Amino acid sequence: MASREDIKFLSNPNIGKKKKKYCRFKKFGIKHIDYKDPDFLLQFINGQGKILPRRITGNSLKYQKKIAVAIKRSRHLAMLPYVADLLK
């Protein structure tokens, strides 16, 4: 039987494997999300101005709720737009 080193692949065997998502707030120990920092909050908004879901960002439920509240407060104070065309 041939070992794994002897087998030649036509393509990379790692293609199709997805990278594990993680909550950046838990990883880096961020406790407070500031609604007065629109540059940071832009990471969680798509080009149309919609809030990105957890399955895309990888945030935990606790921090995703805090992000949503911070974005809504920032929108209310006109730091972030409610609707935007090609925001990024």
C-alpha positions, 0 to 999 in steps of 0.5 A: 500500500502506498503511503500518503507521501507517495501519492501525487495529487492533481490538485491541492487536497486542502481546496474546499476546506473552510477556515474556522470562524472565531469571535474576535471579541472573545479572542482579543478580550474586547469587552466594550463596543463603542458606538462613537467609533464608526471606522470599527463598526464599518467592518460589520456593515456591508456595502448597502449599509446592512448589518452582517449576520453572525454566520458571516462575521463569526461573532458570538450571540452576545457580541453580535447583539452589542454590535447591532445596538452600537450600529443603531445608536451610531446611525441615530446620531448620524455617524453611520448612514441608514442606507448607502450605495457602495458604502465601502 
